[in-house]
Amino acid sequence: MRPPQVEIDFGTPLGTSPRTSSDFEEIPYPSHHTQPHTSWSATDTKHEGTLPLHYMTEDTSARRRVARGPGSSGGFMSGDEHETNMRYDDKGKDAYSKPRHGTGRVTSGRIHKPYSPPPTSISEFIQQNLEHLPPAIYTLLSCWTRFHRIGLANAVIWDEAHFGKFGSHYLKREFYFDVHPPLGKMLVGLAGLLAGYDGSFEFKSGEVYPDHVPYVAMRVMMATFGVALVPLGWYTAVELGLSSWACHLVALMVLCDVAWLCISRFILLDSMLLFFTFTTVFFLTKFHNQQYQSFSFDWWMWLTFTGISIGCVTSVKWVGLFVTAVVGLYTIEDLWDKFGDLRMSTRDQLRHWAARVICLIALPILVYMASFKLHFIILNHSGPGDAQMSSLFQAHLVGNDFYRNPLEIAFGSKVTLKNMGWGGGLLHSHVQTYPVGSSQQQVTCYHYKDDNNHWTILPTWEEPEYNPNDPLKYLVDGDVIRLQHVPTTRNLHSHPVPAPVTKLNNEVSCYGNSTVGDVHDHWVVEVVDDIKQGSREHVERVHSLTTTLRFRHQALGCYLSASTAALPQWGFKQIEVSCIKQNDRNDIHTHWNVENHWNDRLPPGDVKLYKSPFLRDFWHLNVAMMTSNNALIPDPDKEDILASNPTDWPWMRLGLRMCGWGDNQPKYYLLGTPIIWWGGATSMIASVLLLGFYMFRQQRRYADMDANGWGHFLYVVKIAFYGWFLHYAPFFIMGRVTYVHHYLPTLYFSVLMFAHILDHCVFSARWKDNTKRVTFGVVTFLIVANFWWFRGMAWGIEGPINSHWGLLWRKTWNIYNA
């Protein structure tokens, strides 16, 4: 029903002649405009034909925010409370001036209720904290589900073979290499330390744990991160402004999803990745709800916590960059809105920008870098991952003998050559030949140390044969040399034959022997610079570790290069070495340094001569991680029965067997709870349709909800949809192999959307209370019943798998044996 209307006369401005009534605009306005808490009259229909808007009655206008979330006081995010906290001051400007920021509450999250006075009795304390009772109960249930029968499988399950082993390296302080950042693996090592593990177990896949390995205690500590997901889900729903019904559903879905439960019960990184993803979203929503009091202590605290959480989630796995992008989009929109606020001073604008740069950019980077600094400090002994790092870095590892290298390189020296490209390895050859091209002996880059990396520096064929009794001849810029492969005595060789992968480059091979060769075995040494001696002009002699070299083929003019391209299976997936025709001194893939150096005629070096800066090592390791991660592509020659495609995940087309499938061992199958996964995927589609419906209605001047309700609906949809899309879409453009566990962080945002759509359409809509109770009861029953039916996939299926009927809900699930 339309409201009554009044005419407003602001009087005649001073110094002007009186106006006639025809000069004034008649403005329809509620007759009780001075009482914003009073509803519009349902009987007054004056001026019924003059306005194009379709007004709602009092009941309809309140339909979207009926249910109140836990922790709210009275009208949860109602327009009344918002309006009473907003202060308008036009200061003589037009009537459409915006309200001042910082004087009102945000309209899209949970209203911060006033803090309660200190309790004076136990009953008053309990009464004040009753809102925390449901999440406490859910947390206890989470402890039960995560810890129940956690030690049933006494063998190494799935990726425990990797991350358990990495934890062992921290305990033994041995340097290793992995494609993931170090924070999560350091926490695995910490769990082992607290459990009394000594790091001696090798964690071979499927191997039974010996008695001295406290695998149950380590699993419990990892599962604790999974326990915390449930209360984080609850409190995030509260901060998003969802109703009590929806908060319960979020907590139940996080509690009862079998995939989250299963992945949290083993020594893996995923429970920590999920934990920090949840904390990032939670801290962001807490910060959002402090926007009404910018630069207050709470505002700074939650903004800082958001930045720390971003740093932590990224330091566990790079998938954490996806939730970082969610925070980034929120921040961009927030700053854009503030930029459009003409009331905000330039000083406050700059303060807001500076706060975001410090807390959401600088602080996460510092946290990320600190994890690598701690990683380098702990792993100070030589280990299996040395070859991935620069030679200078390796020289400072305990147990490494690089510091004994003779400093100056001479003819007759035996050396290993390290490519200085990010992720580069050691120049390597083996007896296998190229199946294409010249069919000569293969030359590659290899990331591990063995005798096939050894080369001897010899004079050219035209010069006299090397005689160890002749005076020493030191290697200098411009020398022409021959590199002889020590195990096979063949010479490093190149010729105008296309390389096997990078066809525009020349092939590099090993040819001849100690007496047979030609001019295509000759390489010109070009000095680039030296870390200690300086630029090329100041380098008198080539030094091990510190001098950067290039090798130009004397006959062809091309340069020895190790690109990021990997050879096929016939080349053991090692890095291709070729001779690149472009002369680019800045191409780091053509840069080499001498790593190991043996020459009995020269004195040993001094470790004080070698120092590797942290930032250089940090950057080098991250590029090596990225290079190795990009190399994890599906092998066309092999069928990976564990892999799946992104299109398989939302509708649960395929699960993942996490262990052997024998009758006498517990079996774990990584698959979600169907109602949760299917409901979440459906809610994503429903949110887009619902948003489009409302936008069409608004274009036709229908108002389905007030400004606060619309703001809240958009806010939660943005957080949930952006989070889901940014976590899901990148996997379609990734070349690497993917598995179903990559969807688990994405699932959280579909859970939030599922609860929000139900809340918006049912729990906070104009339905009878009985209808809401029945809806909540049906959804809760389906969630719990689905969980109970599939609980064995996470807790362990014992006995013959084919004797457990009813688990094959989709024919594509490979649960049963054929």
Disulfide bonds with the S-S distance in Angstrom:
Cys558-Cys579 2.01
